Amino acid sequence: MDSASYSIDWDSINSGGDDYSSSTNYYLSDTVGDQATGISSSTNYAMSAGYRYGISEPTILSFEIGTQENSTKTGYTAFDNAGKTVTVTSTTFLSEGNFIAVVENQGLSQVVAVGKIVSIAGLIVTVDQWDGNPAGIGVTPADSNDYVYRLEGSSVEFGALSTTVGTTALTFSNVTCNTPNGYTVQVYADGGLRSGGNSITGVSDGIVTAAAGEYGAHVYGTAATSTSGDFAFSTATTDIQANSSYATKDRIALVYKVAISASTVGGSYAQIIYYTVTPNF
């Protein structure tokens, strides 16, 4: 039905219901009183009967991202993958709702798990889920370079680099999407990791090696893509995360890795990394 100024695309007479209701964690489209609803078809025709069948649901796409904050580093004494907990040595920088990373054997071969804090009881931190590669983290720290970081930063800070060991930092991304064909997350750079006219070469053999003078990244998680090895950032896009169906709290960890050599020219190196998320239609 329509007039010069208005149109009704779909109308229904019912006893109740509300088009769209929502809360912090849920979204509902409801109708009370529809009769004979559903999909009917014949050789030449198809019919979607009922008010809801005539409505296209709005696309919901949520994307969260955060980077390791070095100033929040704290040790931990126990990690429980199944129980979704980590026992830390300090909760000074941690609060419910924060995303955190557990890093074991920090360095070019580190293992990482990311999660969102749902509760803190004493020194025991419980998260909603662990993602990344939590199955590779031991129940107790393996050595002296195992840490927990808050992931609420907006920039990667490598700090001072050394020719003897590689340096890492990480970013998480978290996606919820209601498109039937899912989504894709990509990254690209504004250029190389550079200082003036000097740059650190992007990794080309699939692994960033200490003292090799190279730079790249690796992605971890059940929704991670391009996981066959360390990859180099470029001005072309690289897929790092995807789902071909509905997604709820799809989460990955992207670990940046840099290793300078004796011939790397000193300076303050920087680069801009862009993240894009696109629903698949």
N, C-alpha and C positions, 0 to 999 in steps of 0.2 A: 504494500500500500504506500502511496506517496501523494504529495501535494507540491505546490510550488516551492515550499521551504522545508518540508520534512519528508522522511521516509521511514517505514517500518520494514526492515528486512525479514524479521522473524517475529511472529507473535504467538502467544500461547495463553490459554486460560487455565490456571492452576489454583490450588488452594494454599500455596505458600512457597517458600524457598527464597533464595537470594542469588543474584547473578554471580557475585564474587565476594567471598569472605576470606580473610587472611589473619594470621597471627605471626609471631616472630619466626616460627619454623614451618608453618603449614599454609596451604592455599587450597580453597574449596570453591567449586562451582556446583551449586545444588538447585534442584527443582523438585517440588512436591506435587504430585497429582498427575503427571504425564501418564497417558494410557496408550497401549499398543505401540510402544517405542521399539526401535531397532532398525535393522537393515533388511530390506526385501528386494528381490531381483527376479527378473525373467530374462528371456533371450535377448531382448532389446532394451530393457529398462532396469534402472536401479532406483530404489527409494530409501532415503534415510528419514525415518519418521520420528517425530518428537522434537521438542524445543532444543535440547542440547546437541542433537545431531546437526542442527543448522548453524551452530556457532563455531567459529574458529578460535581456539584458545590462544591467548596472547603468549608470545614467546618469552620465556623466562631464562635469562642467562646471567649467572653470577660468577664473577672472577675476582679472586683475592690473590695478592702477591705480597711477599715480604722477604727481606734480606737479613742475613746473619748480622747481629750487632755484637761486635767483638768486646765491647765494654761490659756485656752481660755474662761473660763466660763464667761458668761454675763447674766444679767437678761433680761426679756422680759415683755412687757405690753399688748400685744394683739396677738392672734393666729387665723388665718382664714384657715380652712381646705379647703373649696371650692375655695377660692381665692388664695390658695397656698402661703400665706404670713405669716410672723411673724415680729412683731415690737419689736426690741431689744433696750436695753439701751446703747449699744456700738457696733460699727462695727470694732473696732480696729483690731481684728484678723480675720476678714471675708473678702473674696474676691469672685468675680464671679468664678464659677468652683469648689468651695469648697463644700464638703458634710458637712451637719450640722445635729445635733439632737436637738429637743425640748423635754425637760424632765419636766413633771409636777409631783409634789409631790415626789421628788427624794427620793428613798429608795426601800425597798423590794417589794412594791406594785406600783411602779412608772408607769406612762403612758408615752410612747415615740413615736415621729414621726421623720422620717428621710427624707431628701431631698437634692437636689443639687442646689446650688445657680445659678440663671440665671441673676439676676439683684439686685442692691442695690440702693435705692433712699432715701437719708437721713437715717432714722433709720428703714425703711421698707425693709425687705429682701424677695424677691420672689424666689421660688424654682420651679423646673420642675414638681414635683409631691411630695405629701406626702405619705409615707408608714410607716409601723409599726402598731400602733393603733391610728392614728390621730383623729378618731371619738370620742375617749374618752377624748381628751384634751379640756378644757374649752376655751371659747372665751377670757377670761381674766384669769390671774394666780389665782389659788385657795388659795395659801398661800405663805409663804416666802421661800420655797425651790423649786422654779421653774426656770429652767435655759436653756440656749442655749449653745451648745458646738460645736466646730469645730471637724470634724471626719477625721483627717489626720494623726493620730498617728500610731505607729507600735507596741506598747505594752500597756497592761492594767496596770494602776496604781491605786490601792485602797487607798494608803496612810495609815495613822494610823487607826487601827480598834478599835471598841468600843463594849463592852458587852451589851450596852443598845439599840443600833440600828444596823441594818444591813447596809452594804456598797455595792454599785453597781458601775459598769462601763459598757460601751457598745461598740460593734463593728457592723458596717454595712457591708453587702456584696451586690454587684450589678452584675447581670449577663445578658448578651445578647448572644443568641445562635440561629443558623439557622438550627439546626438538627430537622427534623420533630417530633422526639420523645422526644425532650427537653434535660434536663440535671438533674443532682443531685449534691448537695453540702453536704459534710459530714465534721464532726470534730472528732478529737481524741486527746488524751493527751499523754505526755511522762511519765505519772505517776500522783500521787496525788498532790494537792497543799501542798507543804512541806517546812520545814525548818530543815535541818539536818535529824535526824531520826524521827521527828515529822511531822504529817500531819493533815489537817482538813478534817473530814469525808465528803464524797460525799452525797448529799441529797438523801433520799430513799423513802420519803413519798409524793413526788410531790410538796412540798412547802418549801422553805428556810425560817426558822423562826428566829426572833431575839433571841439572847442569846442561840441558840441551838447548836452552834459549828458545823456548816455544810456549804457546799459550792455547788453551782450549777449554772444553767443558764436557761433562758427562751427565746424563739424566737417569734418574732412578725412580721406580714406582710402577704400580700395576697399569697405570694409564700412560706411561712414558713411551715415547717413540724415539727413533734414531739412537738406539741403545747398544749398537754393535761395538762401539768404542768411543774414545774421546774425539770430539769434532771441533773444527775451527769455526769461529764466528766470521761471517762475511756480510756484505751488503745485500746478498740474496737471502731469502727466508729459509729457515731450517725448521721442520716440524719437530716439536719436542713432547707433545702431549695430544692425545686424541681419544675419542670414543665414538663408535658408530651407532650408539643407541642413547637412551636416556641416561643422564649422569647425575649422581648425588655425591658430593664431596670427593670428586676425583682429585687426587693430590699427588704431586711429584716433587722431587728435589733435584735442582740443577746445581751441580758443583762446578765452580770455576776453578781452573788449575793453571798456574803459571810457574815456569822454571827458567831462571836466567842463567846465562853462561858467563864465562870470564870475559868474553868480548862484548857483552851487552853494555851499551853506553848508559851511564848513570843519568837519572832524571826522574821527573814525576809523570808517570805514564797513566793515561786515561782513555776511556772509550765509553760511548753510549750504546746500551743494548735496549732494543725495543721489543716488547712483548705484544702480540696481537692474538685475540681469541675470536673465532668466527663460528657461528652455528652452521651446521650442515643442512641444507635444504634439498 
